[in-house]
Amino acid sequence: MSLTTAIAVYFIIWWVVLFAVLPWGVKSQAEEGRVSEGTEAGAPARPLILRKLLATTLISALVFAILWYLRVKVGLGLEDLPDIGPKPSY
């Protein structure tokens, strides 16, 4: 895996994980009972973005490390996907 490919794969993993992490621990302003004037009641009261960015980075690094190990050390690739899993019995 070239450096450019590794960076691209990590970037894609990071964005997918970010969208999975964003809803963690979110409470709306309505749930908190403090709706700021001019904002939607469903807007997050405390988004905790820095904590979520750190969690995203750590989880992405773990997922990338697993994928890198499977690709580089074990030798699995996209062409091997049809051979993984149970074989159909026709």
Secondary structure, 3 states (H helix, E strand, C coil): CCHHHHHHHHHHHHHHHHHHHCCCCCCEHHHHCCCCCCCCCCCECCCCHHHHHHHHHHHHHHHHHHHHHHHHHHCCCHHHHHHCCCCCCC
